[in-house]
Amino acid sequence: MPLVVFFYGGNWDSGARGLYRFVAATLARQGWAVAVPDYRLYPEIRFPAFLEDCAAAVAFLARERAALGLPPGPVVLAGHSAGAYNAVMLALDRRWLSRAGAPPPAGAVGLAGPYDFLPLESGMLRDLFRADADPGGLPATQPIAYARADAPPLLLLTGTDDTTVRPANSERLAARQRALGAEARLVEYPGLGHVGLIATFARGLPLYTGAVPAEVGRFVGALPGTA
């Protein structure tokens, strides 16, 4: 059974796992085990503390899997917005999971993620990523900087009407991964915006549709080690 670890968004300064039970429930209906961890938020922390928290959560879940009553299987990382950044960064940059003692993921799913978003336009983001203290280090904060041929498969989903995180983030990362010979599937949903994409997981809301969760399900189900 795959274990999907989903990281929520919120610009790294808001969010809580309890608000995303609807995502876990929709994914769990497809037969996966799902965990939604919390991670520390700005202004309590700065980059890369939130990545260290996410990696620690993955390590805990992998280590305690049997104790939690979960059968063995691959770990898949997923997230929306800032959470998509977290998931994809952990999948591409080996340092964080390795330092935490966590296994590499079988794949990663990013919904409306920022993967290549320099220059930083807000004061909050400049402070979060320490832009003023180390402007030369900013490229190292971008997931696209860690594109590699041997990366786990990526599924990058975005809405064409997203004005919060431009679809070009997903397009550029997918193109870079493919150019390197890695697997990266890009799916763009016409008419969906930033919040609309994650709202497709929420039963009872007008934007609910099985199309987006089904795309995630097909991706997860095709990963090695998934029955």
PyMOL CGO cylinders between C-alpha atoms (Angstrom):
from pymol import cmd
from pymol.cgo import CYLINDER

trace = [
    CYLINDER, 0.00, 0.00, 0.00, 1.40, 3.42, -0.90, 0.3, 1, 1, 1, 1, 1, 1,
    CYLINDER, 1.40, 3.42, -0.90, 1.68, 5.97, 1.88, 0.3, 1, 1, 1, 1, 1, 1,
    CYLINDER, 1.68, 5.97, 1.88, 0.92, 9.45, 0.53, 0.3, 1, 1, 1, 1, 1, 1,
    CYLINDER, 0.92, 9.45, 0.53, 2.38, 12.24, 2.67, 0.3, 1, 1, 1, 1, 1, 1,
    CYLINDER, 2.38, 12.24, 2.67, 0.54, 15.45, 1.81, 0.3, 1, 1, 1, 1, 1, 1,
    CYLINDER, 0.54, 15.45, 1.81, 1.92, 18.89, 2.73, 0.3, 1, 1, 1, 1, 1, 1,
    CYLINDER, 1.92, 18.89, 2.73, -0.60, 21.74, 2.77, 0.3, 1, 1, 1, 1, 1, 1,
    CYLINDER, -0.60, 21.74, 2.77, -0.02, 25.22, 1.37, 0.3, 1, 1, 1, 1, 1, 1,
    CYLINDER, -0.02, 25.22, 1.37, -0.48, 28.66, 2.86, 0.3, 1, 1, 1, 1, 1, 1,
    CYLINDER, -0.48, 28.66, 2.86, 2.54, 30.70, 1.74, 0.3, 1, 1, 1, 1, 1, 1,
    CYLINDER, 2.54, 30.70, 1.74, 4.63, 29.09, 4.51, 0.3, 1, 1, 1, 1, 1, 1,
    CYLINDER, 4.63, 29.09, 4.51, 2.95, 31.39, 7.05, 0.3, 1, 1, 1, 1, 1, 1,
    CYLINDER, 2.95, 31.39, 7.05, -0.47, 29.77, 7.53, 0.3, 1, 1, 1, 1, 1, 1,
    CYLINDER, -0.47, 29.77, 7.53, -2.25, 26.44, 7.44, 0.3, 1, 1, 1, 1, 1, 1,
    CYLINDER, -2.25, 26.44, 7.44, -2.95, 23.49, 9.71, 0.3, 1, 1, 1, 1, 1, 1,
    CYLINDER, -2.95, 23.49, 9.71, -3.28, 19.78, 9.03, 0.3, 1, 1, 1, 1, 1, 1,
    CYLINDER, -3.28, 19.78, 9.03, -6.85, 19.61, 10.33, 0.3, 1, 1, 1, 1, 1, 1,
    CYLINDER, -6.85, 19.61, 10.33, -8.01, 21.90, 7.52, 0.3, 1, 1, 1, 1, 1, 1,
    CYLINDER, -8.01, 21.90, 7.52, -6.97, 19.34, 4.91, 0.3, 1, 1, 1, 1, 1, 1,
    CYLINDER, -6.97, 19.34, 4.91, -8.85, 16.29, 6.10, 0.3, 1, 1, 1, 1, 1, 1,
    CYLINDER, -8.85, 16.29, 6.10, -10.88, 16.56, 2.87, 0.3, 1, 1, 1, 1, 1, 1,
    CYLINDER, -10.88, 16.56, 2.87, -7.75, 15.92, 0.78, 0.3, 1, 1, 1, 1, 1, 1,
    CYLINDER, -7.75, 15.92, 0.78, -6.76, 12.93, 2.89, 0.3, 1, 1, 1, 1, 1, 1,
    CYLINDER, -6.76, 12.93, 2.89, -10.28, 11.49, 2.73, 0.3, 1, 1, 1, 1, 1, 1,
    CYLINDER, -10.28, 11.49, 2.73, -10.48, 11.81, -1.06, 0.3, 1, 1, 1, 1, 1, 1,
    CYLINDER, -10.48, 11.81, -1.06, -7.10, 10.16, -1.57, 0.3, 1, 1, 1, 1, 1, 1,
    CYLINDER, -7.10, 10.16, -1.57, -7.84, 7.45, 0.99, 0.3, 1, 1, 1, 1, 1, 1,
    CYLINDER, -7.84, 7.45, 0.99, -10.97, 6.47, -0.95, 0.3, 1, 1, 1, 1, 1, 1,
    CYLINDER, -10.97, 6.47, -0.95, -8.61, 5.30, -3.70, 0.3, 1, 1, 1, 1, 1, 1,
    CYLINDER, -8.61, 5.30, -3.70, -7.04, 2.82, -1.32, 0.3, 1, 1, 1, 1, 1, 1,
    CYLINDER, -7.04, 2.82, -1.32, -3.97, 4.72, -0.18, 0.3, 1, 1, 1, 1, 1, 1,
    CYLINDER, -3.97, 4.72, -0.18, -2.80, 5.44, 3.34, 0.3, 1, 1, 1, 1, 1, 1,
    CYLINDER, -2.80, 5.44, 3.34, -2.53, 9.22, 3.76, 0.3, 1, 1, 1, 1, 1, 1,
    CYLINDER, -2.53, 9.22, 3.76, -0.78, 11.43, 6.30, 0.3, 1, 1, 1, 1, 1, 1,
    CYLINDER, -0.78, 11.43, 6.30, -1.01, 15.23, 6.55, 0.3, 1, 1, 1, 1, 1, 1,
    CYLINDER, -1.01, 15.23, 6.55, 1.79, 16.54, 8.79, 0.3, 1, 1, 1, 1, 1, 1,
    CYLINDER, 1.79, 16.54, 8.79, 2.16, 20.01, 10.24, 0.3, 1, 1, 1, 1, 1, 1,
    CYLINDER, 2.16, 20.01, 10.24, 5.39, 21.96, 9.85, 0.3, 1, 1, 1, 1, 1, 1,
    CYLINDER, 5.39, 21.96, 9.85, 6.58, 25.15, 11.50, 0.3, 1, 1, 1, 1, 1, 1,
    CYLINDER, 6.58, 25.15, 11.50, 5.57, 28.40, 9.83, 0.3, 1, 1, 1, 1, 1, 1,
    CYLINDER, 5.57, 28.40, 9.83, 6.91, 31.92, 9.35, 0.3, 1, 1, 1, 1, 1, 1,
    CYLINDER, 6.91, 31.92, 9.35, 7.69, 34.06, 11.33, 0.3, 1, 1, 1, 1, 1, 1,
    CYLINDER, 7.69, 34.06, 11.33, 8.70, 31.37, 13.83, 0.3, 1, 1, 1, 1, 1, 1,
    CYLINDER, 8.70, 31.37, 13.83, 11.20, 29.92, 11.36, 0.3, 1, 1, 1, 1, 1, 1,
    CYLINDER, 11.20, 29.92, 11.36, 13.13, 30.74, 8.19, 0.3, 1, 1, 1, 1, 1, 1,
    CYLINDER, 13.13, 30.74, 8.19, 14.34, 28.60, 5.26, 0.3, 1, 1, 1, 1, 1, 1,
    CYLINDER, 14.34, 28.60, 5.26, 15.19, 25.71, 5.43, 0.3, 1, 1, 1, 1, 1, 1,
    CYLINDER, 15.19, 25.71, 5.43, 13.56, 24.83, 8.78, 0.3, 1, 1, 1, 1, 1, 1,
    CYLINDER, 13.56, 24.83, 8.78, 10.20, 23.96, 7.20, 0.3, 1, 1, 1, 1, 1, 1,
    CYLINDER, 10.20, 23.96, 7.20, 11.94, 21.49, 4.89, 0.3, 1, 1, 1, 1, 1, 1,
    CYLINDER, 11.94, 21.49, 4.89, 13.67, 19.90, 7.87, 0.3, 1, 1, 1, 1, 1, 1,
    CYLINDER, 13.67, 19.90, 7.87, 10.28, 19.54, 9.59, 0.3, 1, 1, 1, 1, 1, 1,
    CYLINDER, 10.28, 19.54, 9.59, 8.74, 17.91, 6.52, 0.3, 1, 1, 1, 1, 1, 1,
    CYLINDER, 8.74, 17.91, 6.52, 11.67, 15.51, 6.20, 0.3, 1, 1, 1, 1, 1, 1,
    CYLINDER, 11.67, 15.51, 6.20, 11.39, 14.63, 9.89, 0.3, 1, 1, 1, 1, 1, 1,
    CYLINDER, 11.39, 14.63, 9.89, 7.70, 13.82, 9.41, 0.3, 1, 1, 1, 1, 1, 1,
    CYLINDER, 7.70, 13.82, 9.41, 8.49, 11.50, 6.49, 0.3, 1, 1, 1, 1, 1, 1,
    CYLINDER, 8.49, 11.50, 6.49, 11.21, 9.79, 8.54, 0.3, 1, 1, 1, 1, 1, 1,
    CYLINDER, 11.21, 9.79, 8.54, 8.82, 9.29, 11.47, 0.3, 1, 1, 1, 1, 1, 1,
    CYLINDER, 8.82, 9.29, 11.47, 6.10, 7.82, 9.27, 0.3, 1, 1, 1, 1, 1, 1,
    CYLINDER, 6.10, 7.82, 9.27, 8.53, 5.47, 7.55, 0.3, 1, 1, 1, 1, 1, 1,
    CYLINDER, 8.53, 5.47, 7.55, 10.04, 4.36, 10.86, 0.3, 1, 1, 1, 1, 1, 1,
    CYLINDER, 10.04, 4.36, 10.86, 6.71, 3.88, 12.64, 0.3, 1, 1, 1, 1, 1, 1,
    CYLINDER, 6.71, 3.88, 12.64, 4.78, 2.46, 9.71, 0.3, 1, 1, 1, 1, 1, 1,
    CYLINDER, 4.78, 2.46, 9.71, 4.29, -0.98, 11.20, 0.3, 1, 1, 1, 1, 1, 1,
    CYLINDER, 4.29, -0.98, 11.20, 3.40, 0.46, 14.61, 0.3, 1, 1, 1, 1, 1, 1,
    CYLINDER, 3.40, 0.46, 14.61, 0.77, 2.62, 12.92, 0.3, 1, 1, 1, 1, 1, 1,
    CYLINDER, 0.77, 2.62, 12.92, -0.80, -0.51, 11.45, 0.3, 1, 1, 1, 1, 1, 1,
    CYLINDER, -0.80, -0.51, 11.45, 0.21, 0.24, 7.86, 0.3, 1, 1, 1, 1, 1, 1,
    CYLINDER, 0.21, 0.24, 7.86, 1.40, -2.48, 5.49, 0.3, 1, 1, 1, 1, 1, 1,
    CYLINDER, 1.40, -2.48, 5.49, 4.71, -2.01, 3.68, 0.3, 1, 1, 1, 1, 1, 1,
    CYLINDER, 4.71, -2.01, 3.68, 4.84, -0.05, 0.45, 0.3, 1, 1, 1, 1, 1, 1,
    CYLINDER, 4.84, -0.05, 0.45, 6.29, 3.01, -1.24, 0.3, 1, 1, 1, 1, 1, 1,
    CYLINDER, 6.29, 3.01, -1.24, 6.17, 6.56, 0.12, 0.3, 1, 1, 1, 1, 1, 1,
    CYLINDER, 6.17, 6.56, 0.12, 4.79, 9.23, -2.20, 0.3, 1, 1, 1, 1, 1, 1,
    CYLINDER, 4.79, 9.23, -2.20, 5.14, 12.94, -1.42, 0.3, 1, 1, 1, 1, 1, 1,
    CYLINDER, 5.14, 12.94, -1.42, 2.44, 15.40, -2.42, 0.3, 1, 1, 1, 1, 1, 1,
    CYLINDER, 2.44, 15.40, -2.42, 1.41, 18.95, -1.70, 0.3, 1, 1, 1, 1, 1, 1,
    CYLINDER, 1.41, 18.95, -1.70, -0.41, 22.08, -2.81, 0.3, 1, 1, 1, 1, 1, 1,
    CYLINDER, -0.41, 22.08, -2.81, 1.16, 25.51, -3.30, 0.3, 1, 1, 1, 1, 1, 1,
    CYLINDER, 1.16, 25.51, -3.30, 3.86, 25.97, -0.64, 0.3, 1, 1, 1, 1, 1, 1,
    CYLINDER, 3.86, 25.97, -0.64, 3.28, 22.33, 0.25, 0.3, 1, 1, 1, 1, 1, 1,
    CYLINDER, 3.28, 22.33, 0.25, 4.00, 21.36, -3.36, 0.3, 1, 1, 1, 1, 1, 1,
    CYLINDER, 4.00, 21.36, -3.36, 7.30, 23.22, -3.06, 0.3, 1, 1, 1, 1, 1, 1,
    CYLINDER, 7.30, 23.22, -3.06, 8.06, 21.20, 0.07, 0.3, 1, 1, 1, 1, 1, 1,
    CYLINDER, 8.06, 21.20, 0.07, 7.17, 17.87, -1.53, 0.3, 1, 1, 1, 1, 1, 1,
    CYLINDER, 7.17, 17.87, -1.53, 9.06, 18.48, -4.76, 0.3, 1, 1, 1, 1, 1, 1,
    CYLINDER, 9.06, 18.48, -4.76, 12.08, 19.96, -2.99, 0.3, 1, 1, 1, 1, 1, 1,
    CYLINDER, 12.08, 19.96, -2.99, 12.36, 16.85, -0.79, 0.3, 1, 1, 1, 1, 1, 1,
    CYLINDER, 12.36, 16.85, -0.79, 12.08, 14.67, -3.88, 0.3, 1, 1, 1, 1, 1, 1,
    CYLINDER, 12.08, 14.67, -3.88, 14.73, 16.54, -5.88, 0.3, 1, 1, 1, 1, 1, 1,
    CYLINDER, 14.73, 16.54, -5.88, 17.25, 17.68, -3.26, 0.3, 1, 1, 1, 1, 1, 1,
    CYLINDER, 17.25, 17.68, -3.26, 18.46, 14.50, -1.55, 0.3, 1, 1, 1, 1, 1, 1,
    CYLINDER, 18.46, 14.50, -1.55, 19.91, 16.30, 1.48, 0.3, 1, 1, 1, 1, 1, 1,
    CYLINDER, 19.91, 16.30, 1.48, 16.77, 16.77, 3.53, 0.3, 1, 1, 1, 1, 1, 1,
    CYLINDER, 16.77, 16.77, 3.53, 15.41, 13.22, 3.61, 0.3, 1, 1, 1, 1, 1, 1,
    CYLINDER, 15.41, 13.22, 3.61, 18.90, 11.74, 3.90, 0.3, 1, 1, 1, 1, 1, 1,
    CYLINDER, 18.90, 11.74, 3.90, 19.75, 13.87, 6.94, 0.3, 1, 1, 1, 1, 1, 1,
    CYLINDER, 19.75, 13.87, 6.94, 16.46, 12.93, 8.59, 0.3, 1, 1, 1, 1, 1, 1,
    CYLINDER, 16.46, 12.93, 8.59, 17.02, 9.22, 7.97, 0.3, 1, 1, 1, 1, 1, 1,
    CYLINDER, 17.02, 9.22, 7.97, 14.03, 8.94, 5.65, 0.3, 1, 1, 1, 1, 1, 1,
    CYLINDER, 14.03, 8.94, 5.65, 13.85, 6.77, 2.53, 0.3, 1, 1, 1, 1, 1, 1,
    CYLINDER, 13.85, 6.77, 2.53, 13.69, 8.42, -0.90, 0.3, 1, 1, 1, 1, 1, 1,
    CYLINDER, 13.69, 8.42, -0.90, 10.16, 8.72, -2.25, 0.3, 1, 1, 1, 1, 1, 1,
    CYLINDER, 10.16, 8.72, -2.25, 8.82, 6.61, -5.07, 0.3, 1, 1, 1, 1, 1, 1,
    CYLINDER, 8.82, 6.61, -5.07, 7.38, 9.76, -6.63, 0.3, 1, 1, 1, 1, 1, 1,
    CYLINDER, 7.38, 9.76, -6.63, 6.07, 13.25, -5.91, 0.3, 1, 1, 1, 1, 1, 1,
    CYLINDER, 6.07, 13.25, -5.91, 2.91, 15.15, -6.81, 0.3, 1, 1, 1, 1, 1, 1,
    CYLINDER, 2.91, 15.15, -6.81, 2.87, 18.95, -6.93, 0.3, 1, 1, 1, 1, 1, 1,
    CYLINDER, 2.87, 18.95, -6.93, -0.37, 20.91, -7.24, 0.3, 1, 1, 1, 1, 1, 1,
    CYLINDER, -0.37, 20.91, -7.24, 0.11, 24.58, -8.19, 0.3, 1, 1, 1, 1, 1, 1,
    CYLINDER, 0.11, 24.58, -8.19, 3.63, 24.64, -6.79, 0.3, 1, 1, 1, 1, 1, 1,
    CYLINDER, 3.63, 24.64, -6.79, 6.25, 27.40, -6.92, 0.3, 1, 1, 1, 1, 1, 1,
    CYLINDER, 6.25, 27.40, -6.92, 9.41, 25.74, -8.25, 0.3, 1, 1, 1, 1, 1, 1,
    CYLINDER, 9.41, 25.74, -8.25, 11.16, 28.59, -10.05, 0.3, 1, 1, 1, 1, 1, 1,
    CYLINDER, 11.16, 28.59, -10.05, 9.89, 31.88, -8.62, 0.3, 1, 1, 1, 1, 1, 1,
    CYLINDER, 9.89, 31.88, -8.62, 12.79, 34.32, -8.50, 0.3, 1, 1, 1, 1, 1, 1,
    CYLINDER, 12.79, 34.32, -8.50, 12.90, 37.25, -8.04, 0.3, 1, 1, 1, 1, 1, 1,
    CYLINDER, 12.90, 37.25, -8.04, 11.16, 37.25, -4.68, 0.3, 1, 1, 1, 1, 1, 1,
    CYLINDER, 11.16, 37.25, -4.68, 8.57, 40.00, -4.83, 0.3, 1, 1, 1, 1, 1, 1,
    CYLINDER, 8.57, 40.00, -4.83, 7.27, 40.26, -1.26, 0.3, 1, 1, 1, 1, 1, 1,
    CYLINDER, 7.27, 40.26, -1.26, 9.07, 41.35, 1.86, 0.3, 1, 1, 1, 1, 1, 1,
    CYLINDER, 9.07, 41.35, 1.86, 7.79, 38.28, 3.68, 0.3, 1, 1, 1, 1, 1, 1,
    CYLINDER, 7.79, 38.28, 3.68, 9.31, 35.90, 1.12, 0.3, 1, 1, 1, 1, 1, 1,
    CYLINDER, 9.31, 35.90, 1.12, 12.58, 37.84, 1.10, 0.3, 1, 1, 1, 1, 1, 1,
    CYLINDER, 12.58, 37.84, 1.10, 12.75, 37.44, 4.86, 0.3, 1, 1, 1, 1, 1, 1,
    CYLINDER, 12.75, 37.44, 4.86, 11.66, 33.78, 4.80, 0.3, 1, 1, 1, 1, 1, 1,
    CYLINDER, 11.66, 33.78, 4.80, 14.34, 32.84, 2.27, 0.3, 1, 1, 1, 1, 1, 1,
    CYLINDER, 14.34, 32.84, 2.27, 16.97, 35.17, 3.81, 0.3, 1, 1, 1, 1, 1, 1,
    CYLINDER, 16.97, 35.17, 3.81, 17.32, 37.16, 0.61, 0.3, 1, 1, 1, 1, 1, 1,
    CYLINDER, 17.32, 37.16, 0.61, 18.85, 40.23, 2.23, 0.3, 1, 1, 1, 1, 1, 1,
    CYLINDER, 18.85, 40.23, 2.23, 21.30, 38.22, 4.31, 0.3, 1, 1, 1, 1, 1, 1,
    CYLINDER, 21.30, 38.22, 4.31, 22.50, 36.02, 1.44, 0.3, 1, 1, 1, 1, 1, 1,
    CYLINDER, 22.50, 36.02, 1.44, 21.24, 37.20, -1.96, 0.3, 1, 1, 1, 1, 1, 1,
    CYLINDER, 21.24, 37.20, -1.96, 23.80, 35.03, -3.73, 0.3, 1, 1, 1, 1, 1, 1,
    CYLINDER, 23.80, 35.03, -3.73, 22.25, 31.92, -2.20, 0.3, 1, 1, 1, 1, 1, 1,
    CYLINDER, 22.25, 31.92, -2.20, 18.76, 32.48, -3.57, 0.3, 1, 1, 1, 1, 1, 1,
    CYLINDER, 18.76, 32.48, -3.57, 19.04, 30.14, -6.57, 0.3, 1, 1, 1, 1, 1, 1,
    CYLINDER, 19.04, 30.14, -6.57, 19.69, 27.30, -4.12, 0.3, 1, 1, 1, 1, 1, 1,
    CYLINDER, 19.69, 27.30, -4.12, 16.20, 27.86, -2.65, 0.3, 1, 1, 1, 1, 1, 1,
    CYLINDER, 16.20, 27.86, -2.65, 14.53, 26.94, -5.94, 0.3, 1, 1, 1, 1, 1, 1,
    CYLINDER, 14.53, 26.94, -5.94, 13.47, 23.32, -6.61, 0.3, 1, 1, 1, 1, 1, 1,
    CYLINDER, 13.47, 23.32, -6.61, 14.35, 23.67, -10.30, 0.3, 1, 1, 1, 1, 1, 1,
    CYLINDER, 14.35, 23.67, -10.30, 17.99, 24.07, -9.27, 0.3, 1, 1, 1, 1, 1, 1,
    CYLINDER, 17.99, 24.07, -9.27, 17.97, 20.40, -8.19, 0.3, 1, 1, 1, 1, 1, 1,
    CYLINDER, 17.97, 20.40, -8.19, 16.50, 18.93, -11.37, 0.3, 1, 1, 1, 1, 1, 1,
    CYLINDER, 16.50, 18.93, -11.37, 18.27, 15.65, -12.08, 0.3, 1, 1, 1, 1, 1, 1,
    CYLINDER, 18.27, 15.65, -12.08, 18.02, 12.70, -14.41, 0.3, 1, 1, 1, 1, 1, 1,
    CYLINDER, 18.02, 12.70, -14.41, 17.71, 10.14, -11.61, 0.3, 1, 1, 1, 1, 1, 1,
    CYLINDER, 17.71, 10.14, -11.61, 14.94, 11.96, -9.73, 0.3, 1, 1, 1, 1, 1, 1,
    CYLINDER, 14.94, 11.96, -9.73, 11.77, 10.07, -8.80, 0.3, 1, 1, 1, 1, 1, 1,
    CYLINDER, 11.77, 10.07, -8.80, 8.83, 10.54, -11.19, 0.3, 1, 1, 1, 1, 1, 1,
    CYLINDER, 8.83, 10.54, -11.19, 6.97, 13.84, -10.83, 0.3, 1, 1, 1, 1, 1, 1,
    CYLINDER, 6.97, 13.84, -10.83, 3.33, 14.68, -11.49, 0.3, 1, 1, 1, 1, 1, 1,
    CYLINDER, 3.33, 14.68, -11.49, 2.88, 18.46, -11.78, 0.3, 1, 1, 1, 1, 1, 1,
    CYLINDER, 2.88, 18.46, -11.78, -0.70, 19.77, -11.84, 0.3, 1, 1, 1, 1, 1, 1,
    CYLINDER, -0.70, 19.77, -11.84, -1.69, 23.39, -12.38, 0.3, 1, 1, 1, 1, 1, 1,
    CYLINDER, -1.69, 23.39, -12.38, -4.67, 25.53, -13.38, 0.3, 1, 1, 1, 1, 1, 1,
    CYLINDER, -4.67, 25.53, -13.38, -4.44, 27.80, -16.39, 0.3, 1, 1, 1, 1, 1, 1,
    CYLINDER, -4.44, 27.80, -16.39, -6.12, 30.66, -14.47, 0.3, 1, 1, 1, 1, 1, 1,
    CYLINDER, -6.12, 30.66, -14.47, -3.74, 30.54, -11.49, 0.3, 1, 1, 1, 1, 1, 1,
    CYLINDER, -3.74, 30.54, -11.49, -2.49, 34.06, -10.83, 0.3, 1, 1, 1, 1, 1, 1,
    CYLINDER, -2.49, 34.06, -10.83, -1.01, 33.25, -7.40, 0.3, 1, 1, 1, 1, 1, 1,
    CYLINDER, -1.01, 33.25, -7.40, 1.55, 30.68, -8.57, 0.3, 1, 1, 1, 1, 1, 1,
    CYLINDER, 1.55, 30.68, -8.57, 1.91, 30.97, -12.31, 0.3, 1, 1, 1, 1, 1, 1,
    CYLINDER, 1.91, 30.97, -12.31, 1.57, 27.76, -14.34, 0.3, 1, 1, 1, 1, 1, 1,
    CYLINDER, 1.57, 27.76, -14.34, 4.99, 28.55, -15.84, 0.3, 1, 1, 1, 1, 1, 1,
    CYLINDER, 4.99, 28.55, -15.84, 6.53, 27.20, -12.61, 0.3, 1, 1, 1, 1, 1, 1,
    CYLINDER, 6.53, 27.20, -12.61, 5.23, 23.72, -13.41, 0.3, 1, 1, 1, 1, 1, 1,
    CYLINDER, 5.23, 23.72, -13.41, 5.92, 24.07, -17.12, 0.3, 1, 1, 1, 1, 1, 1,
    CYLINDER, 5.92, 24.07, -17.12, 9.57, 25.01, -16.62, 0.3, 1, 1, 1, 1, 1, 1,
    CYLINDER, 9.57, 25.01, -16.62, 10.27, 22.27, -14.09, 0.3, 1, 1, 1, 1, 1, 1,
    CYLINDER, 10.27, 22.27, -14.09, 8.60, 19.62, -16.22, 0.3, 1, 1, 1, 1, 1, 1,
    CYLINDER, 8.60, 19.62, -16.22, 10.58, 20.75, -19.26, 0.3, 1, 1, 1, 1, 1, 1,
    CYLINDER, 10.58, 20.75, -19.26, 13.85, 20.72, -17.32, 0.3, 1, 1, 1, 1, 1, 1,
    CYLINDER, 13.85, 20.72, -17.32, 13.25, 17.23, -15.96, 0.3, 1, 1, 1, 1, 1, 1,
    CYLINDER, 13.25, 17.23, -15.96, 12.29, 15.87, -19.37, 0.3, 1, 1, 1, 1, 1, 1,
    CYLINDER, 12.29, 15.87, -19.37, 15.36, 17.44, -20.97, 0.3, 1, 1, 1, 1, 1, 1,
    CYLINDER, 15.36, 17.44, -20.97, 17.46, 15.52, -18.45, 0.3, 1, 1, 1, 1, 1, 1,
    CYLINDER, 17.46, 15.52, -18.45, 15.69, 12.27, -19.29, 0.3, 1, 1, 1, 1, 1, 1,
    CYLINDER, 15.69, 12.27, -19.29, 13.61, 12.10, -16.09, 0.3, 1, 1, 1, 1, 1, 1,
    CYLINDER, 13.61, 12.10, -16.09, 9.88, 11.36, -15.86, 0.3, 1, 1, 1, 1, 1, 1,
    CYLINDER, 9.88, 11.36, -15.86, 7.75, 14.45, -15.33, 0.3, 1, 1, 1, 1, 1, 1,
    CYLINDER, 7.75, 14.45, -15.33, 4.08, 14.58, -16.29, 0.3, 1, 1, 1, 1, 1, 1,
    CYLINDER, 4.08, 14.58, -16.29, 2.49, 18.01, -16.62, 0.3, 1, 1, 1, 1, 1, 1,
    CYLINDER, 2.49, 18.01, -16.62, -1.31, 18.39, -16.53, 0.3, 1, 1, 1, 1, 1, 1,
    CYLINDER, -1.31, 18.39, -16.53, -2.96, 21.81, -16.93, 0.3, 1, 1, 1, 1, 1, 1,
    CYLINDER, -2.96, 21.81, -16.93, -6.64, 22.31, -16.08, 0.3, 1, 1, 1, 1, 1, 1,
    CYLINDER, -6.64, 22.31, -16.08, -8.39, 25.03, -18.11, 0.3, 1, 1, 1, 1, 1, 1,
    CYLINDER, -8.39, 25.03, -18.11, -10.26, 27.60, -16.06, 0.3, 1, 1, 1, 1, 1, 1,
    CYLINDER, -10.26, 27.60, -16.06, -8.98, 26.52, -12.65, 0.3, 1, 1, 1, 1, 1, 1,
    CYLINDER, -8.98, 26.52, -12.65, -7.25, 28.98, -10.35, 0.3, 1, 1, 1, 1, 1, 1,
    CYLINDER, -7.25, 28.98, -10.35, -4.93, 28.48, -7.41, 0.3, 1, 1, 1, 1, 1, 1,
    CYLINDER, -4.93, 28.48, -7.41, -7.52, 27.61, -4.75, 0.3, 1, 1, 1, 1, 1, 1,
    CYLINDER, -7.52, 27.61, -4.75, -9.79, 25.98, -7.31, 0.3, 1, 1, 1, 1, 1, 1,
    CYLINDER, -9.79, 25.98, -7.31, -7.26, 23.24, -8.00, 0.3, 1, 1, 1, 1, 1, 1,
    CYLINDER, -7.26, 23.24, -8.00, -7.20, 21.98, -4.41, 0.3, 1, 1, 1, 1, 1, 1,
    CYLINDER, -7.20, 21.98, -4.41, -10.96, 22.60, -4.06, 0.3, 1, 1, 1, 1, 1, 1,
    CYLINDER, -10.96, 22.60, -4.06, -11.53, 19.83, -6.63, 0.3, 1, 1, 1, 1, 1, 1,
    CYLINDER, -11.53, 19.83, -6.63, -10.79, 17.40, -3.77, 0.3, 1, 1, 1, 1, 1, 1,
    CYLINDER, -10.79, 17.40, -3.77, -13.58, 18.74, -1.54, 0.3, 1, 1, 1, 1, 1, 1,
    CYLINDER, -13.58, 18.74, -1.54, -16.86, 16.86, -1.84, 0.3, 1, 1, 1, 1, 1, 1,
    CYLINDER, -16.86, 16.86, -1.84, -19.85, 19.14, -1.50, 0.3, 1, 1, 1, 1, 1, 1,
    CYLINDER, -19.85, 19.14, -1.50, -18.13, 22.18, -3.03, 0.3, 1, 1, 1, 1, 1, 1,
    CYLINDER, -18.13, 22.18, -3.03, -19.09, 23.37, -6.51, 0.3, 1, 1, 1, 1, 1, 1,
    CYLINDER, -19.09, 23.37, -6.51, -15.60, 22.76, -7.91, 0.3, 1, 1, 1, 1, 1, 1,
    CYLINDER, -15.60, 22.76, -7.91, -15.43, 19.17, -6.72, 0.3, 1, 1, 1, 1, 1, 1,
    CYLINDER, -15.43, 19.17, -6.72, -14.53, 16.82, -9.53, 0.3, 1, 1, 1, 1, 1, 1,
    CYLINDER, -14.53, 16.82, -9.53, -13.07, 13.36, -9.61, 0.3, 1, 1, 1, 1, 1, 1,
    CYLINDER, -13.07, 13.36, -9.61, -10.75, 14.27, -12.48, 0.3, 1, 1, 1, 1, 1, 1,
    CYLINDER, -10.75, 14.27, -12.48, -7.89, 15.74, -10.45, 0.3, 1, 1, 1, 1, 1, 1,
    CYLINDER, -7.89, 15.74, -10.45, -7.86, 13.10, -7.67, 0.3, 1, 1, 1, 1, 1, 1,
    CYLINDER, -7.86, 13.10, -7.67, -8.16, 10.42, -10.35, 0.3, 1, 1, 1, 1, 1, 1,
    CYLINDER, -8.16, 10.42, -10.35, -5.07, 11.80, -12.09, 0.3, 1, 1, 1, 1, 1, 1,
    CYLINDER, -5.07, 11.80, -12.09, -3.18, 11.59, -8.81, 0.3, 1, 1, 1, 1, 1, 1,
    CYLINDER, -3.18, 11.59, -8.81, -4.51, 8.07, -8.30, 0.3, 1, 1, 1, 1, 1, 1,
    CYLINDER, -4.51, 8.07, -8.30, -3.32, 6.91, -11.70, 0.3, 1, 1, 1, 1, 1, 1,
    CYLINDER, -3.32, 6.91, -11.70, 0.13, 8.32, -11.04, 0.3, 1, 1, 1, 1, 1, 1,
    CYLINDER, 0.13, 8.32, -11.04, 0.42, 6.74, -7.59, 0.3, 1, 1, 1, 1, 1, 1,
    CYLINDER, 0.42, 6.74, -7.59, -0.95, 3.42, -8.80, 0.3, 1, 1, 1, 1, 1, 1,
    CYLINDER, -0.95, 3.42, -8.80, 1.63, 3.19, -11.57, 0.3, 1, 1, 1, 1, 1, 1,
    CYLINDER, 1.63, 3.19, -11.57, 4.65, 3.75, -9.33, 0.3, 1, 1, 1, 1, 1, 1,
    CYLINDER, 4.65, 3.75, -9.33, 7.03, 0.85, -8.67, 0.3, 1, 1, 1, 1, 1, 1,
    CYLINDER, 7.03, 0.85, -8.67, 6.06, -1.18, -5.62, 0.3, 1, 1, 1, 1, 1, 1,
    CYLINDER, 6.06, -1.18, -5.62, 2.41, -0.17, -5.82, 0.3, 1, 1, 1, 1, 1, 1,
    CYLINDER, 2.41, -0.17, -5.82, -0.14, -2.95, -6.13, 0.3, 1, 1, 1, 1, 1, 1,
]
cmd.load_cgo(trace, "trace")
